[in-house]
Amino acid sequence: MNTRRKFLIGLAALYANLAHAQPAKPGAKPVRVGILSTVVSAGPQIGVKLFVATLGELGWVEGRNIVYDRVYAEGDEKRLPALAAELVARRPDLIYVGTIPETFAALAATRTIPVVCSGMNDPVEFGIVKSLARPGGNVTGVVTLGPETGSKRMQLLKEAVPKIGRVGVLMKPGLVSQTRELKLIEQAAGAGVKVFPAMANAPEELDAAFAFLAKNRVEGLILAQVAFFSRERKRILAFAAKQRIPVIAPRPQLADDGALMSYNAIFAEQVRRAAHLADKVLRGTKPADIPVEQPTRFELVVNMKTAKALGITIPQSVLVQATRVIE
């Protein structure tokens, strides 16, 4: 390849990068992105920060061509509808949400402003989208495979504790997805393991669920995919430690804080993909035409300190699957 050709190719690549990095036209107003989140504003805000950072990598620089309108429910899902209505009244160009409750709140407030979600459970079943391939409305995003990974968490628990016979499942009542997850967990449990579902619809109902689990002398605990369980993880793990039972959780934060294991799709990748979908919307593609994505990679985190404290020997068959081991 001669020098002139190399120069022209390099120049073309430079122009392509500049075009992508400068989505706003000269003199154009910055786009406004609303962020509706249940988390506590003073907390780490991992998902929100990663979403903003990824959009920054895609050329949307805060204060230059994009502004963010962040609203936080401070851990209280009941505040989401009012916050969503306030956010919509300020007419953002797009709203980013991370969970199903946040998505429902955004949809209740608008059916026209694009909404991108990084953690949708069963969006077709809930009527959020018409299909994964063609959402058809104002919402697109990334699916969280919560129910489908419940059976895997049961399999991991049985491998780690082969003689286990009584397993509790902490879940939220009234959701079809949770019913399906429980069924898959029971199928994976097999005839030798009895499953005890404990229901909690809100943080104030956890103590009753704990009492039910203790009364039935469960020997292990599987957490279903419920957003507030992660926020209440200290309480859940304190109960498990008192009962000396292993916990298998959906999110790695729980393994970091003392659960025996966690298994699910990789959260950070879901948020990054959601940011890429938001980028498409901000560049003019309608959410109705952007397929909802499904995760392709999963992570297993094993807490060996918890295993040692509980006298559990994690078999090699589990360790070879781990993406991270906490020593």
C-alpha positions as CSV (number, residue, x, y, z in Angstrom):
1,M,0.0,0.0,0.0
2,N,1.5,3.3,-1.1
3,T,1.9,6.4,1.2
4,R,-0.9,8.4,-0.5
5,R,-3.4,5.5,-0.2
6,K,-2.5,5.1,3.5
7,F,-3.1,8.8,4.0
8,L,-6.5,8.8,2.3
9,I,-7.6,5.8,4.3
10,G,-6.5,7.4,7.6
11,L,-8.2,10.7,6.6
12,A,-11.5,8.9,5.9
13,A,-11.3,7.1,9.2
14,L,-10.6,10.4,11.0
15,Y,-13.7,12.0,9.4
16,A,-15.8,9.0,10.3
17,N,-14.7,9.2,14.0
18,L,-15.3,12.9,14.1
19,A,-18.8,12.5,12.6
20,H,-19.7,10.0,15.3
21,A,-18.1,12.0,18.1
22,Q,-20.1,15.1,17.3
23,P,-23.7,14.2,17.1
24,A,-25.0,17.7,17.6
25,K,-25.1,20.1,14.7
26,P,-23.3,23.5,15.2
27,G,-25.6,25.8,17.2
28,A,-28.1,23.0,18.0
29,K,-29.5,22.7,21.5
30,P,-28.1,19.8,23.5
31,V,-30.3,16.8,23.7
32,R,-32.0,16.2,27.1
33,V,-31.9,12.7,28.6
34,G,-34.0,12.0,31.7
35,I,-32.8,9.3,34.1
36,L,-35.5,7.8,36.3
37,S,-33.9,5.6,39.1
38,T,-35.0,4.0,42.3
39,V,-31.6,4.1,43.8
40,V,-30.5,6.4,46.6
41,S,-28.9,9.6,45.2
42,A,-26.1,9.5,47.7
43,G,-25.2,5.9,46.8
44,P,-22.8,4.5,44.2
45,Q,-25.2,4.8,41.3
46,I,-23.2,2.2,39.4
47,G,-25.7,1.7,36.6
48,V,-26.4,5.4,36.1
49,K,-22.8,6.3,36.0
50,L,-21.9,3.5,33.5
51,F,-24.8,4.6,31.2
52,V,-23.6,8.2,31.2
53,A,-20.0,7.1,30.7
54,T,-20.8,4.8,27.8
55,L,-22.8,7.5,26.0
56,G,-19.8,9.8,26.6
57,E,-17.7,7.2,24.7
58,L,-20.2,7.4,21.9
59,G,-19.7,11.1,21.5
60,W,-22.4,12.5,23.8
61,V,-20.5,14.8,26.1
62,E,-22.3,16.2,29.1
63,G,-22.6,19.9,29.1
64,R,-21.7,20.1,25.4
65,N,-24.3,18.2,23.3
66,I,-26.2,16.4,26.0
67,V,-27.7,17.3,29.4
68,Y,-29.0,14.8,32.0
69,D,-32.1,15.3,34.2
70,R,-31.6,12.8,37.0
71,V,-34.4,11.9,39.4
72,Y,-34.1,9.4,42.2
73,A,-36.7,7.7,44.3
74,E,-34.3,7.2,47.1
75,G,-35.1,3.5,47.4
76,D,-38.9,3.9,47.5
77,E,-40.6,2.5,44.4
78,K,-43.9,4.1,45.4
79,R,-42.4,7.5,44.5
80,L,-41.6,6.5,40.9
81,P,-45.0,7.5,39.2
82,A,-44.9,11.0,40.6
83,L,-41.2,11.4,39.7
84,A,-41.8,10.1,36.2
85,A,-44.7,12.5,35.6
86,E,-42.4,15.4,36.8
87,L,-39.7,14.2,34.5
88,V,-42.0,13.9,31.5
89,A,-43.3,17.4,32.1
90,R,-39.8,18.8,31.4
91,R,-40.0,17.1,28.0
92,P,-36.7,15.1,27.7
93,D,-35.7,13.6,24.3
94,L,-35.3,10.2,25.9
95,I,-35.8,8.6,29.3
96,Y,-33.4,5.9,30.7
97,V,-34.6,3.4,33.2
98,G,-33.0,0.3,34.7
99,T,-35.8,-1.9,36.1
100,I,-39.4,-3.0,35.3
101,P,-41.0,-0.7,38.0
102,E,-39.1,2.3,36.6
103,T,-40.3,1.3,33.1
104,F,-43.9,1.0,34.2
105,A,-43.7,4.4,35.8
106,A,-42.2,6.0,32.7
107,L,-44.9,4.3,30.5
108,A,-47.7,5.6,32.7
109,A,-46.4,9.1,32.2
110,T,-45.7,9.0,28.4
111,R,-46.4,6.9,25.4
112,T,-44.5,9.2,23.0
113,I,-41.1,10.0,24.6
114,P,-38.6,7.2,23.9
115,V,-37.8,5.0,26.9
116,V,-34.7,2.8,27.0
117,C,-34.4,0.1,29.8
118,S,-31.3,-1.9,30.7
119,G,-33.1,-4.5,32.7
120,M,-36.6,-5.6,31.4
121,N,-38.1,-8.8,32.6
122,D,-40.6,-10.4,30.2
123,P,-41.4,-7.2,28.3
124,V,-43.7,-9.0,25.9
125,E,-45.6,-10.7,28.7
126,F,-46.1,-7.4,30.5
127,G,-47.3,-5.7,27.4
128,I,-44.3,-3.3,27.3
129,V,-43.4,-4.3,23.7
130,K,-45.2,-6.2,21.0
131,S,-42.3,-8.4,20.3
132,L,-38.5,-8.5,20.9
133,A,-37.8,-8.1,17.2
134,R,-40.2,-5.2,16.7
135,P,-41.1,-3.5,19.9
136,G,-43.7,-1.3,18.2
137,G,-44.1,1.4,20.8
138,N,-41.9,3.9,22.6
139,V,-39.8,1.4,24.6
140,T,-36.7,-0.7,23.7
141,G,-33.8,-2.0,25.8
142,V,-32.2,-5.1,27.1
143,V,-33.9,-8.1,28.6
144,T,-32.8,-9.5,32.0
145,L,-33.2,-13.3,32.0
146,G,-34.3,-13.6,35.6
147,P,-36.7,-16.5,35.5
148,E,-34.6,-18.5,33.2
149,T,-31.5,-18.3,35.5
150,G,-33.5,-19.5,38.6
151,S,-33.0,-23.2,37.6
152,K,-29.2,-22.6,37.3
153,R,-29.1,-21.1,40.8
154,M,-30.8,-24.2,42.1
155,Q,-28.3,-26.5,40.3
156,L,-25.4,-24.6,41.7
157,L,-26.8,-24.8,45.2
158,K,-27.2,-28.6,44.8
159,E,-23.7,-29.0,43.6
160,A,-22.3,-27.0,46.5
161,V,-24.5,-28.7,49.1
162,P,-25.2,-32.2,47.7
163,K,-27.2,-33.3,50.8
164,I,-29.5,-30.3,50.9
165,G,-33.2,-31.2,51.3
166,R,-35.1,-28.0,52.1
167,V,-34.6,-24.8,50.0
168,G,-36.3,-21.5,50.5
169,V,-37.0,-19.2,47.6
170,L,-37.5,-15.5,48.4
171,M,-39.8,-14.0,45.7
172,K,-42.3,-11.3,44.9
173,P,-46.0,-12.4,44.7
174,G,-48.4,-11.8,41.8
175,L,-45.9,-11.7,38.9
176,V,-46.2,-14.3,36.1
177,S,-42.5,-14.2,35.7
178,Q,-41.9,-15.1,39.3
179,T,-44.4,-18.0,39.0
180,R,-42.4,-19.3,36.0
181,E,-39.1,-18.9,37.9
182,L,-40.4,-20.8,40.8
183,K,-41.6,-23.6,38.5
184,L,-38.2,-23.9,36.9
185,I,-36.5,-23.9,40.3
186,E,-38.8,-26.7,41.5
187,Q,-38.0,-28.7,38.4
188,A,-34.3,-28.3,38.9
189,A,-34.7,-29.2,42.6
190,G,-36.0,-32.7,41.7
191,A,-37.8,-35.1,43.9
192,G,-35.2,-35.1,46.7
193,V,-35.4,-31.4,47.5
194,K,-38.5,-29.6,49.0
195,V,-39.0,-25.9,47.9
196,F,-40.5,-23.3,50.2
197,P,-41.5,-20.1,48.5
198,A,-41.5,-17.1,50.8
199,M,-43.3,-14.0,49.5
200,A,-42.3,-10.3,50.0
201,N,-43.9,-7.5,48.0
202,A,-42.0,-4.7,49.8
203,P,-39.2,-4.3,52.3
204,E,-41.7,-4.1,55.2
205,E,-42.8,-7.7,54.4
206,L,-39.3,-9.2,54.6
207,D,-39.5,-10.0,58.3
208,A,-42.6,-12.2,57.8
209,A,-40.9,-14.0,54.9
210,F,-37.9,-14.6,57.2
211,A,-40.1,-16.0,59.9
212,F,-41.7,-18.4,57.3
213,L,-38.3,-19.6,56.1
214,A,-37.0,-20.1,59.7
215,K,-40.2,-22.0,60.7
216,N,-39.7,-24.4,57.8
217,R,-36.0,-24.9,58.7
218,V,-34.7,-24.2,55.1
219,E,-31.1,-25.3,54.5
220,G,-30.4,-22.9,51.7
221,L,-32.0,-19.7,50.1
222,I,-32.4,-18.8,46.5
223,L,-33.3,-15.2,45.7
224,A,-35.6,-14.5,42.7
225,Q,-34.9,-11.6,40.4
226,V,-36.5,-8.7,42.4
227,A,-35.0,-5.2,42.4
228,F,-35.6,-4.4,46.0
229,F,-33.8,-7.6,47.2
230,S,-30.5,-6.1,46.1
231,R,-31.2,-2.9,48.0
232,E,-32.2,-4.9,51.1
233,R,-29.3,-7.3,50.8
234,K,-27.8,-6.4,54.2
235,R,-31.0,-7.5,55.9
236,I,-31.4,-10.6,53.8
237,L,-27.8,-11.7,54.3
238,A,-27.9,-10.9,58.1
239,F,-30.9,-13.3,58.3
240,A,-29.1,-16.0,56.4
241,A,-25.9,-15.6,58.5
242,K,-28.0,-16.0,61.7
243,Q,-29.6,-19.2,60.3
244,R,-26.3,-20.3,58.9
245,I,-27.7,-21.0,55.5
246,P,-26.1,-20.4,52.1
247,V,-27.6,-17.8,49.7
248,I,-27.6,-18.0,45.9
249,A,-28.4,-14.6,44.5
250,P,-29.0,-13.0,41.1
251,R,-26.5,-10.1,41.5
252,P,-22.8,-10.0,42.3
253,Q,-23.3,-7.3,44.9
254,L,-24.8,-9.9,47.2
255,A,-21.9,-12.3,46.7
256,D,-19.5,-9.4,47.5
257,D,-21.5,-8.8,50.8
258,G,-21.6,-12.4,51.9
259,A,-23.9,-14.6,49.7
260,L,-22.3,-17.9,48.8
261,M,-22.8,-17.4,45.1
262,S,-24.4,-15.2,42.5
263,Y,-25.4,-16.0,38.9
264,N,-26.9,-13.9,36.2
265,A,-26.3,-12.0,33.0
266,I,-23.5,-9.5,33.3
267,F,-25.1,-6.3,34.6
268,A,-22.4,-3.9,33.2
269,E,-22.9,-5.3,29.7
270,Q,-26.6,-4.8,29.9
271,V,-26.2,-1.1,30.8
272,R,-23.6,-0.6,28.1
273,R,-25.9,-2.2,25.5
274,A,-28.7,0.0,26.7
275,A,-26.5,3.1,26.1
276,H,-25.8,1.9,22.6
277,L,-29.6,1.6,22.0
278,A,-30.1,5.1,23.4
279,D,-27.4,6.4,21.1
280,K,-29.4,5.0,18.1
281,V,-32.6,6.7,19.4
282,L,-30.8,10.1,19.9
283,R,-29.5,9.8,16.3
284,G,-33.1,9.4,15.0
285,T,-34.1,5.8,15.0
286,K,-37.5,5.1,16.6
287,P,-37.6,2.7,19.6
288,A,-40.4,0.8,17.8
289,D,-37.8,-0.2,15.2
290,I,-34.9,-1.1,17.5
291,P,-35.0,-4.8,18.6
292,V,-34.9,-5.6,22.3
293,E,-31.6,-7.3,23.0
294,Q,-31.0,-10.4,25.1
295,P,-27.8,-11.0,27.1
296,T,-25.3,-13.5,25.7
297,R,-22.8,-13.7,28.6
298,F,-23.3,-14.7,32.2
299,E,-21.2,-14.4,35.4
300,L,-20.8,-16.7,38.4
301,V,-19.3,-15.2,41.5
302,V,-18.3,-17.6,44.3
303,N,-17.5,-16.3,47.8
304,M,-15.0,-18.7,49.3
305,K,-14.9,-16.8,52.6
306,T,-18.6,-17.5,53.1
307,A,-18.1,-21.1,52.1
308,K,-15.4,-21.5,54.7
309,A,-17.6,-19.9,57.4
310,L,-20.4,-22.3,56.6
311,G,-18.2,-25.3,56.4
312,I,-19.0,-25.8,52.7
313,T,-16.5,-27.2,50.2
314,I,-17.1,-25.8,46.8
315,P,-16.5,-28.5,44.2
316,Q,-14.2,-28.1,41.3
317,S,-17.2,-28.5,38.9
318,V,-18.5,-25.2,40.3
319,L,-15.2,-23.3,40.5
320,V,-14.3,-24.0,36.9
321,Q,-17.5,-22.1,35.9
322,A,-16.7,-19.1,38.1
323,T,-15.9,-15.8,36.4
324,R,-14.7,-14.4,39.8
325,V,-13.8,-16.0,43.1
326,I,-13.8,-14.0,46.4
327,E,-11.0,-15.4,48.6
